Amino acid sequence: MIEKMFWGLRALLYAPFFGKFGMPSYLGKPIFLKGIRNVFIGNKVRILPHLRMETQDGGTIHIQDNVVISQNVHITSAGNLTIGKNSLILGNVFITNIDHDYTEVGVHVLKQKITVKETRIGENCFIGMGAAIMAGTILGKQCVVGANSVVRGTFPDYCVIVGSPAKIIKKFNSETQIWEKITEQN
């Protein structure tokens, strides 16, 4: 409990440097923050220690109300990246809207252009341990992403996504009120 009080105090000290920092939110000791003037944090956001968060080239990060971000999470943006309200992101997760080009042979990847694609995590989403949410991913409401999944693409509301590359394995059926397995069509 005492450490959370320190995290709350840290949030108050860091708040003026963010584009917005809603309260009561708290921030565990980060490892790296860059361009946080373009980071907008809602109310009751809990960020645990060892966050790496960075914006570049005018990119923005919007973390809506009541989001929990666990330890060792890396979030990077050069465009618009949104994390919807009431979402939970477990540890060791990577979220980005940036892809690096690699097509110029003999040229270091970091010297090639970047491609930016909107990335959006819907409200009430659950992102499992070690997942990678890649550029251009759009998750609908209450999506569940399995541990260590690599996610790219658009996914509808109320689905369970797992694997590398990730695919939908369950969807919520509003008529039966049951999460139903998806069978592959061949």
N, C-alpha and C positions, 0 to 999 in steps of 0.2 A: 504494500500500500504506500509506503514512504517513497519508493522509487517512482510511482505514478505521480506523486506530488511534485517531484523533481522534473518529471517529464512535462507536467503542466506548466511549471515555471519556465522550463526551456521553451515551450511553445509561446509563452508570452514574450520572451526575449527575441525569438526568431520572427514572430508575427509581422513586425513592420517591414521585413525584407521580402515577404511574399506578396503576390498580387492581392490575395485575400487569405485570411486565416481565421476561420470561424471558431467560436468558443461554445461550450468548453471542449476543446480538443487537446490532445497531447502528442508530444513528439519525443520518441526515444532518441538517444544520441545517434545522429546520422554519421555516415562515413564520407559522403560526398553530396554537395548541393551546388548546382550551377544553373543560373538563369531563373532563380526562383521568383523573380518579379513577375514571371509569366505562369506561376503556379497558383491555382485558386482552390483553397481547401474549405469545405463546408463545415457545418457545426457537428460536434460530437464525433470527430474523426480521430481514430486511435492509430498511431503509427509507432510500431515497436522499433527497437534499435537496429542499426546497421542498414538504414535506407540509403540507396544511391538514387538520386533523382536529378535529372538534368533536362533543360530545354536549350535548343539552339535555333538559329535562323528564324527567330520570331515564333517558334512553336509554343503551344500552350498545353498545360495539364490541368484538367478540372476534376477534382475529387469531391463528389457530392456528399451530402450529409450521412452520418452514421456508418461510415466505411471503416473497416478494420484492415490494416496492412501489417502483416507479421514481419519477422526478422529477415534480413538479407534480401530484400526486394530491390530490383533495379527497374526504374521507369525512365524512359527517354523519349523525347518528342521534338520533332522539327515541324509539326503541323498541329492538328487538333487531336488531342487524346482525352477521352472522358471515361471516368470510372463512376458508374451509377450508384445511387444511394442504396444503403443497407447491404452493400456487397462485402464479402470476406475474401481476402487474399492471403493464402498461407505462405510460409517461408520459402525462400530460394526461388521466387517467381521472377520472370523477366517479362516486361510489357513494353512494346515499342510501336511506333508508326513509321519507322525508318528502315529502308533496305539499302544495302550498299551494292552498287554495280560492280561487276567483276569481269566484264566482257573485254576490256582492253588487256590483251596478253602482254605480260612483262611490266605491267604497271601495278604498283602496290594498291590493294583494295582501298586503303584510306585516302589515296590520291585520286580515286575515281568518284564520279558524281553519286549523290544519294537520291533515292526515290522516296517520296513521302506519300503515305496512304492513310486515310483516316482510320483510327482504331477507337472502338467504342465498346465498353463493357456495360451491359444493361443493369438495371436495378435488381437487387436481391440475388446477384450472382455469387457463386462459390468457386474460387479458383484453387485447385488442389496444389499440394506441395511440389515444387520444382517445375511447374508448368511454364511454357513459353508462349506468350500471346504475341504473335507476329504482326507486322505491318499489314493493314487492310482488314483486320479482323473486326467483325461486328457481331457481338453477342446480344441476343434478345434478353427479355426479362427472365430472371430466375434460371439461368443456365448453370449447369454444374460441369466443371472441367476437371477431369481426372488427373491424379498425380502424374508428373513427368510427361504430360501431353504437349505436343507441339501443334498449336492452333493457328490456322490461317483460313479466312473465308467468312462467309455470312451464315449465321446460325439462328434459327427462329426461337421464339419464346419457349420456355419450359422444355428444355432438352438436356440430356446428359451426353457429354462429348469426351471421348477418350482416344488415346493412341498417338502415334507419330507416323504419318500425319493423322491428326485427329479426325474422327468421324462421329456421327450421332449414333448412339446405341440404344437410347431410350427417349421417349417423348411422353409428356403428360397428356392424357386423353380427357378433355373437359367433360365429355359425355359420361364416361365410366368413372371419372375421378381417380384413375389409376395411372401410374407411370408404367408404360408398356414398352417392352423390348421391340427394337426395330429389327426385322429380318431382312437380310440382303436379298435384293432381286438380281438374279443372274440372267 
